[in-house]
């Protein structure tokens, strides 16, 4: 029975800071560093945005106590949000917002149910880390909230960011 339990144990996802290999050739090869990725949650109805580090592991205050499914009907009548993965990188003129990707999420607190597609959230985080900007599916008011939030959060990062980010958020 003890062997059976051991075989069921799986290695969890580990966040490794800095260089995952650190010069050695062993455990951690091919691991991704998530230290430059931040989750930003946009409350569509309220028109607000905030960094929610807990969302990195689906443990933000918003997500706690909610059972998520891929069926929109389960969370009907809930509140809509965007989870935006923001990756920061460095180039010659300084750090900038390198990857920005948005995922849909609905939370119905009353029913304690929510809608999200976990695979989409993971894929969008990966795309952000690979320096993609994917925000075209967001509603216009939310794009404006995100643009204002990113600019106010750090004007230098915003100024050094690619023009595509401003264009995709309708800000030039």
C-alpha positions in Angstrom: 0.0 0.0 0.0 2.9 2.4 0.8 4.3 1.8 -2.7 0.9 2.5 -4.2 0.7 5.8 -2.4 4.3 6.7 -3.6 3.4 6.0 -7.2 0.5 8.3 -7.0 2.6 11.2 -5.8 3.6 13.6 -8.5 6.2 16.3 -8.6 4.5 19.6 -8.1 5.2 22.7 -10.2 8.2 24.5 -8.8 8.9 28.1 -9.3 12.7 28.5 -9.7 14.2 32.0 -9.2 16.9 33.4 -11.5 18.7 30.9 -13.8 16.9 27.6 -13.4 20.1 25.6 -14.4 22.6 27.8 -12.6 25.4 26.2 -14.6 24.7 22.6 -13.5 23.1 19.8 -15.6 20.6 18.2 -13.4 17.3 18.8 -11.8 15.6 22.0 -13.1 16.8 21.8 -16.7 14.1 23.2 -18.9 12.2 24.8 -16.0 10.8 28.2 -16.5 11.5 31.2 -14.3 8.3 33.0 -13.3 9.9 35.8 -11.3 9.3 38.4 -14.0 5.6 37.5 -14.5 2.8 39.2 -12.6 -1.0 38.5 -12.7 -3.2 41.6 -13.0 -6.9 41.2 -12.4 -9.3 43.6 -14.1 -12.8 43.9 -12.6 -14.7 44.7 -15.8 -17.8 46.1 -14.1 -15.9 48.3 -11.6 -13.3 49.3 -14.2 -10.4 48.6 -11.8 -7.1 46.7 -12.0 -4.8 45.3 -9.4 -1.8 43.0 -9.2 -2.9 39.8 -7.5 0.2 37.6 -6.9 -2.0 34.8 -5.5 -3.5 34.3 -9.0 -0.1 32.9 -10.0 -1.3 29.6 -8.4 -5.1 30.3 -8.8 -5.1 31.4 -5.1 -6.1 35.0 -5.4 -8.8 36.3 -3.0 -11.1 36.4 -5.9 -10.6 32.7 -6.6 -10.7 31.3 -3.1 -13.7 29.2 -2.2 -14.9 29.1 -5.8 -15.3 25.8 -7.8 -14.3 26.6 -11.4 -15.7 24.7 -14.4 -15.6 25.1 -18.1 -19.4 25.5 -18.3 -20.5 29.1 -18.4 -24.0 28.1 -17.2 -22.5 27.1 -13.8 -21.5 30.7 -13.0 -24.4 32.4 -14.7 -25.2 35.8 -13.2 -21.6 36.1 -11.9 -19.1 38.9 -12.3 -16.7 39.0 -15.3 -13.0 39.6 -14.9 -9.8 39.5 -17.0 -6.7 37.8 -15.7 -3.8 39.5 -17.5 -0.3 38.0 -17.4 2.3 40.7 -17.6 5.9 39.8 -18.2 8.7 42.3 -17.7 12.0 42.1 -19.6 15.1 44.2 -20.1 16.5 45.8 -23.3 19.2 48.4 -24.0 17.1 51.4 -22.9 15.7 49.7 -19.8 13.0 47.3 -18.5 9.7 47.2 -20.3 6.4 45.3 -20.5 7.4 42.5 -22.8 4.5 40.1 -22.7 0.8 41.0 -22.0 -1.9 38.3 -22.4 -5.5 38.3 -21.2 -7.7 35.4 -20.1 -11.4 35.4 -19.3 -12.8 34.5 -15.9 -16.3 34.7 -14.4 -17.0 34.4 -10.6 -20.4 34.0 -9.0 -19.8 34.4 -5.3 -23.4 33.6 -4.4 -23.3 30.2 -6.1 -19.6 29.7 -5.2 -19.0 28.8 -8.9 -16.8 30.2 -11.5 -15.9 29.9 -15.2 -12.5 29.7 -16.6 -10.5 27.4 -18.9 -7.4 26.5 -17.0 -5.6 25.4 -20.2 -6.2 28.9 -21.7 -4.8 30.5 -18.5 -1.7 28.4 -18.6 -1.2 28.8 -22.4 -1.6 32.6 -22.1 0.9 32.8 -19.2 3.3 30.9 -21.4 2.7 33.2 -24.4 3.3 36.2 -22.1 6.6 34.7 -21.0 7.5 34.3 -24.6 6.9 38.1 -25.1 3.6 37.9 -26.9 0.9 40.6 -26.7 -2.6 39.1 -26.9 -5.3 41.5 -25.9 -7.4 41.9 -29.0 -10.3 39.8 -27.5 -10.7 42.2 -24.6 -13.5 44.8 -24.5 -12.5 48.4 -25.2 -13.1 49.8 -21.7 -11.0 47.0 -20.1 -8.2 47.7 -22.5 -8.3 51.4 -21.4 -8.2 50.3 -17.8 -5.2 48.0 -18.4 -3.3 50.7 -20.4 -3.9 53.3 -17.6 -2.9 50.8 -14.9 0.3 49.7 -16.6 1.3 53.3 -17.3 0.6 54.5 -13.8 2.2 51.5 -12.2 5.5 52.3 -13.9 5.7 55.1 -16.5 9.3 54.0 -17.4 8.3 50.5 -18.2 5.3 51.8 -20.3 7.6 54.3 -22.2 10.1 51.5 -23.0 7.4 49.0 -24.2 6.9 48.1 -27.8 4.6 50.3 -29.8 2.4 47.2 -30.5 1.3 47.2 -26.8 0.0 50.7 -27.0 -1.6 50.1 -30.4 -3.3 46.9 -29.2 -4.7 48.8 -26.2 -5.8 51.7 -28.5 -3.3 54.1 -26.9 -0.6 55.8 -29.0 
